Amino acid sequence: EKAAAKGDPDALYSLGELYEQGKGVAPDLEKAREWYQKACEAGDEEACEAYEKLVELMELESQDTEEGPENDV
C-alpha cells in the first residue's frame, strides 16, 4: 500500500489482483477495478488488460442481475 500510494504501477496492479481474487482481503471487484485503472494510467500494460477484462466481467454480471433468472416454460 505504501508503494501504491507513491504511484508504483506494480504495487497498484498487485492491489487490484488482491481485491479481485480476495487474497488477504474480502473480494471487491469495484476496488480491484479502481486499482487496475490507476496502474493502467501509470503505464502498466498488464493492468490495462486486467482492467478491460474486469470491466467486461462486471458488465456481464450486471446484465445477468438485471435480466433475472431465465423462465423456460
C-alpha positions in Angstrom: 0.0 0.0 0.0 2.9 2.4 0.7 4.3 1.8 -2.8 0.9 2.1 -4.3 0.5 5.4 -2.5 3.6 6.6 -4.3 2.2 5.6 -7.6 4.2 2.5 -8.2 2.5 0.7 -11.2 3.4 -2.8 -10.0 2.1 -2.1 -6.5 -1.1 -0.6 -7.9 -1.6 -3.7 -10.1 -0.9 -6.1 -7.2 -3.6 -4.4 -5.1 -6.0 -4.9 -8.0 -5.2 -8.6 -8.1 -5.6 -8.9 -4.3 -9.0 -7.4 -4.4 -10.1 -9.3 -7.4 -9.0 -12.6 -6.0 -9.8 -11.9 -2.4 -6.3 -12.7 -1.2 -5.8 -11.3 2.3 -8.9 -9.0 1.8 -12.5 -9.5 1.1 -13.1 -9.8 -2.7 -14.2 -6.4 -4.0 -14.4 -6.1 -7.8 -15.1 -2.4 -7.7 -11.9 -1.8 -5.7 -10.0 -4.1 -8.0 -11.2 -2.1 -11.0 -10.1 1.1 -9.4 -6.6 -0.2 -8.6 -6.2 -1.7 -12.1 -7.3 1.6 -13.6 -4.7 3.5 -11.6 -2.0 1.1 -12.6 -3.0 1.4 -16.2 -2.9 5.1 -16.0 0.6 4.8 -14.5 1.7 2.9 -17.6 1.3 -0.8 -16.7 0.0 -2.6 -19.8 -0.9 -5.8 -17.9 -3.1 -3.7 -15.7 -4.8 -2.2 -18.7 -5.7 -5.7 -19.9 -6.8 -6.7 -16.5 -8.9 -3.6 -16.2 -10.6 -4.2 -19.5 -11.4 -7.9 -18.7 -12.8 -6.9 -15.3 -15.0 -4.2 -16.7 -16.4 -6.7 -19.2 -17.0 -9.2 -16.5 -18.7 -6.7 -14.3 -20.9 -5.6 -17.2 -21.9 -9.2 -17.9 -22.7 -9.8 -14.2 -24.8 -6.6 -14.1 -26.8 -7.7 -17.2 -27.4 -11.1 -15.7 -28.7 -9.5 -12.5 -30.9 -7.0 -14.4 -32.5 -9.8 -16.5 -33.1 -12.1 -13.6 -33.4 -15.9 -14.0 -34.5 -17.4 -17.3 -38.1 -18.6 -17.5 -38.1 -21.5 -19.9 -41.7 -22.8 -19.9 
